[in-house]
Amino acid sequence: QAGKYISFGDIVTKMYNLSQGMAPLGRGISQFIIAPLLGDGNLSLSSAVKPSPPPYMTPVTYLLPSVEWVWTPSSFLAILVFLFFWASRPPSRAPKQPRTHDPTSTRYRALRRKAFPPPFPNGWYHVCNLSDVQRGAVKSISALGMDVVCFKGAKSGEVAILDAHCPHLGAHLGEGGQVVGDSLRCPFHSWRFDTDGKVVEIPYAKLSTIPSKCKTRKHHSRVVLDAVWMWFDAEGRPPLWELKEFEDVESDGLTLRCVKQNFFNQHLAEMCENSADPYHFQTLHGPLPIPGLNKLIGCRHEITQKYPQRENAQDEMHMCKFTERMADLELMGGKFSFRKLVPFAALILDSIFTSVVFEGPGNISFTIRTPLGTMRMFMTNLPVEPFRQYVENHWYAPWYFPTFLVKIFATLSAHALEQDRQVWENKMYRKNMNLVGGDGPFPAFRRYWANHYSESSDKLGRETLEW
């Protein structure tokens, strides 16, 4: 400290006193090495008593010149000995053990694969965007236990999805393949496939007609809102229903404002099953999904659900609905209510309302009503593996809605999904649930989810190949 004399002898004396509490070997060494330093004159420290530093000098430039060390071999050895014994102290307690639970381990993945429903339900899946197949690009897609390619005809503009491997010798049509006119040319032997999967040219074969067996499988596809969708059915049936939730976006004058992309290591059913679990909104989603404020502000949600009933002819069995409203914001652990504390808070909270429609197993439509207008968000889930989902969120809003507000809502939504991640990615499916009073309508949801499966569904995605 400024204004005091600093003695190196005081430092060595402290080292000597500390060494007396060490093992006998340490005390012996201190007698021969540290003790002589207390009076041998080999060490010196000169420090003048200095006044407070002038304002133009930094603390570093003021303090560094105040100490002058004179090193000798014995002083250097003394400090090494001190550091050695300091580092050799026994631990105060046993260390923490490493984490042994690994949800990605072979054993745990096999248990989940066996317990959960089949991983690939029947329905429409968002497999890519039009931007992926512009200007002759070919999109390779691995999902739903299949490998397919998507391309767009250069002349007709038709988008087609074909099996990825050439029926000739198995080359991957998306890795080096080229769009030629309205056909896709194989990179291996230049066989060309049209948008129906038929071979239209084999350049080296002298054939009057190409055999009908020279073809690859075409998959049913749709283009909606610049997104490409593929129909998947375990029985190979044509589409059993069509996408409807997206029809009003363009007619309402909504435009794309924001896209969020992410991966989750979970079963496809998890996000949909949240709709049947109102209480988890008060636990996992209780904290406000804003980093830094989630410790101070909590949310209280109100949830309603509606699942299709077979006896109701108007119900579409591939669709279900639920609504979510933020009933209140609770401050300081519930000590204060935003609705009661802030003027017009009730008017603000009641004006924000979200209705959700599940259309098939992988598509979720959100309609968010706010005082400034209505936003739409389409969340699509693509099972790239049995327990790995690619999630893409497309946000739409009217022309007058500020884009920065859309991005704020999109960020809050992404943080809300992250609140579920730890549970989803470590969860084990319970076929026989142990439900109590206050739980949500899980049996109704399970009956709804079963509508997406058919006889062959259980045979897909159950393989246990591990390397």
Residue, then its C-alpha position, 0 to 999 in steps of 0.5 A: q500500500a502507498g505510504k508503507y515500507i515493504s520488506f522481503g524479509d517479511i515474505v520469507t518469514k511468512m514462508y518459513n512459518l507456513s512451512q512449519g505446518m508441513a510434513p517433517l521433510g518439509r520442515g527439514i528443508s525449510q531449516f536449511i533453505i528458508a531459515p538462512l534467508l532470514g539473515d544471510g544478506n543475499l536478498s534485499l528489497s529497497s522501497a522508498v516511501k512514496p507519496s500518492p501518485p501524480p494524476y498523470m501516472t498510472p498505477v502500473t508505472y507508479l508501483l513497478p519502480s518501487v520494488e527492486w529485487v536482488w535474486t540469488p540461487s538460494s532465493f529462487l530455490a526457496i520459492l520453488v520449494f514453497l510452491f512445491f509444498w503448496a501444490s502438494r497439499p492434500p485435497s479437502r474433499a473428493p473430486k466430482q465424478p464424470r458424467t456417466h449418463d449419455p443420451t446419445s450412447t448406443r444403449y440408451r438410443a436402443l432403449r428409446r427406439k424400443a420404447f417410443p412409437p414408430p419414428f416415421p408417421n405417415g403425412w406431409y413433410h417439408v423436405c427443402n425450400l425452392s431456393d435449394v433447387q434454383r438455377g439447376a441445383v440438385k438437393s440431396i435429402s436423407a430423412l424418414g429412413m430414405d435417401v431422395v433427391c429434389f430438382k426443378g425442371a429448367k423448362s417446365g419449372e416442375v419440382a420432382i422428388l426421386d429416389a436418390h440412387c440410380p437403378h443402373l449401378g447405384a450412383h447417387l443422383g444428387e452428388g454430381g448429378q446435373v439438371v438438363g432441361d426437364s431431366l436429371r442426369c446421373p453423374f456416373h453413366s449419364w442416364r437421364f431421368d425425367t420428373d416422373g422418374k423414367v429414363v429418357e436417355i442412355p447415351y451409349a446404348k443402341l436401343s430403339t426403346i428404353p425398357s420400362k424397368c429403367k426407372t426410379r421411384k417418384h414421390h408425391s410432392r407439393v410446393v406451398l409458400d416456396a417450400v417443397w413438401m413430400w408425402f410419406d406413407a409406410e404402405g406406399r399409398p397416395p396422399l390421404w389428405e392435403l395441406k390447408e393451413f397455409e392457403d390463406v397466407e398469400s391471400d391475407g397479404l402476409t410476407l415472409r420476415c424471418v426463418k429460424q432453423n435448429f436440430f433436436n435429438q428427440h422423437l417427432a411426437e414430443m412437440c405435439e404431445n406438449s399440447a396435452d400437458p398444460y402443467h408443464f407450461q407453468t414449470l418449464h415455460g414458467p420463466l420468461p424466455i429472455p436470458g437475464l430476465n428469466k430469474l426475475i419474471g415468470c409467466r402464467h399460461e392458460i391452455t385449452q385443447k381439442y382432439p378429433q373424435r371419430e364419431n364426429a364426422q366434421d373432425e379431420m383425424h390428422m388435425c388437432k388444435f390448442t390455444e395458449r394465452m399468457a394470463d399474467l406476468e409474475l415478478m420477483g418469484g410471484k410476489f407481484s402481479f403484472r396484471k394487478l400492478v401495471p395500469f392497462a396490463a390486463l388489456i395488453l395481456d388479453s390482446i395477445f393470443t395464440s391459436v395452434v393447429f397441428e396438421g399431420p405429425g410434422n407441421i404446426s401452424f401458429t396464429i399470434r394475435t397482437p395489438l399491432g396485427t396478426m402474425r403467422m408462424f409455421m413450424t415444420n419437423l423433418p425426422v432425419e433419423p429416428f431421434r433427430q428432428y430438423v426444425e424450421n420456423h417460417w414467420y409471416a406478417p402483414w406489410y405494416f408490421p415492423t420486422f424487428l418485432v417479428k424477429i423479437f417474437a421469433t427469438l422468444s419462441a426459439h428460447a421457449l423451445e430451448q426450455d424443453r430441450q433437456v427434457w425432450e432429449n433425455k425422456m423415456y416413453r411411457k406406454n402405460m402412463n401413471l396419471v393423476g388428477g390435474d394431468g392433461p388429456f394425454p389419452a386423447f392425444r395418444r389416440y390422435w397420434a395413433n391416426h398417423y400410423s398404419e400396419s407397416s409403420d412399426k417396421l420402419g426405423r426400428e433397425t438397430l445398426e450400430w458401428 
